[in-house]
Amino acid sequence: MTYSLDFRRKVMSVKSREGLSFAKTAQRFCVSLASVVRWSKKLEPRTERYKPATKIDMEALKEDIKLYPDAYHYERAERFGVSTNGIVYALRRLGVTYKKNPQASQGGSRKTLYLLPEA
């Protein structure tokens, strides 16, 4: 949750006016200690993410899914040169899930790929 700039200013002004410690200020306003410490360094909230864009090309990932529907995440990660978690999050962004079937299909795979409809 992002607290408003007015609330942040109020918290920091009460802290300085009454000479409260970080812990007492956090307890008084029911916010985390880390938030109060962070606000003492920079009061304004961040307006942009400092996370770099993903290295995975989504179109190439879709093509890889079509070519290798039974591939494990670690195999895809090796092909794309990223971590396994990177593949998991990219598949989640694409809306791809795997349904495990109790019976093997004709191809011998127990996994069926589901591409969720795009909203």
C-alpha positions in Angstrom: 0.0 0.0 0.0 1.3 3.4 -0.8 0.7 6.1 1.7 -0.1 9.6 0.5 2.5 12.4 0.5 0.4 14.4 3.0 0.4 11.4 5.5 4.1 11.0 5.1 4.7 14.7 5.8 2.5 14.5 8.8 4.3 11.5 10.2 7.7 13.0 9.7 6.7 16.4 11.1 5.3 14.8 14.3 8.5 12.8 14.6 10.7 15.8 14.4 8.4 18.1 16.5 8.0 15.7 19.4 11.5 14.2 19.1 10.2 10.6 18.7 12.4 7.7 17.7 11.7 5.8 14.5 10.2 2.9 16.4 7.9 5.1 18.5 6.8 7.0 15.4 6.0 3.8 13.5 4.1 2.4 16.5 2.1 5.6 16.9 1.0 5.8 13.3 0.7 2.0 12.8 3.1 1.8 9.9 6.2 -0.3 9.6 9.6 0.8 11.0 11.1 0.4 7.5 8.6 2.8 6.0 9.4 5.5 8.5 13.2 5.1 8.0 12.7 5.1 4.2 10.6 8.3 4.5 13.3 10.0 6.5 15.6 9.5 3.5 13.2 10.3 0.7 9.7 11.5 1.4 8.2 11.3 -2.1 7.0 7.9 -3.3 8.6 6.3 -6.3 6.7 6.9 -9.5 8.5 4.3 -11.7 9.8 0.8 -11.4 13.6 0.3 -11.4 13.3 -3.2 -12.8 14.8 -3.8 -16.2 12.6 -5.1 -19.0 12.4 -8.8 -19.4 15.0 -10.6 -21.4 12.5 -13.1 -22.8 11.0 -12.4 -26.2 7.3 -13.3 -25.7 6.8 -14.2 -29.4 9.8 -16.5 -29.3 8.4 -18.1 -26.1 5.0 -18.7 -27.8 6.9 -20.4 -30.6 8.9 -22.5 -28.2 5.7 -23.6 -26.5 4.3 -24.7 -29.8 7.5 -26.6 -30.7 8.1 -28.1 -27.3 4.8 -28.4 -25.5 6.1 -31.0 -23.0 9.3 -29.2 -22.1 10.1 -28.5 -18.5 10.7 -25.0 -17.3 14.4 -25.6 -16.7 14.7 -26.7 -20.4 13.1 -23.6 -21.6 15.3 -21.5 -19.3 18.4 -23.1 -20.8 17.2 -22.3 -24.3 16.4 -18.7 -23.5 19.4 -18.1 -21.2 17.3 -17.1 -18.2 16.4 -18.5 -14.8 13.6 -21.0 -14.3 11.6 -18.4 -12.3 11.9 -16.1 -15.2 10.2 -18.7 -17.4 7.5 -19.2 -14.8 6.7 -15.5 -14.6 6.8 -15.1 -18.4 4.4 -18.0 -18.9 2.1 -16.5 -16.2 2.2 -13.2 -18.2 1.2 -15.1 -21.3 -1.6 -16.9 -19.4 -0.2 -20.3 -20.0 -1.0 -23.1 -17.6 -0.4 -26.9 -17.7 -3.1 -29.3 -16.8 -1.9 -32.7 -15.6 -4.1 -35.5 -16.8 -4.3 -38.8 -14.9 -4.3 -40.8 -18.2 -1.5 -40.4 -20.8 -2.6 -39.0 -24.1 -1.8 -40.7 -27.4 1.5 -38.9 -27.6 2.5 -40.4 -24.2 2.5 -37.1 -22.4 0.5 -36.6 -19.2 0.5 -32.8 -19.5 -1.8 -30.9 -21.7 -0.9 -27.3 -22.5 -3.6 -24.7 -22.0 -3.3 -21.2 -23.4 -5.8 -19.0 -21.6 -7.8 -16.7 -23.7 -6.4 -13.2 -23.7 -8.6 -10.6 -22.0 
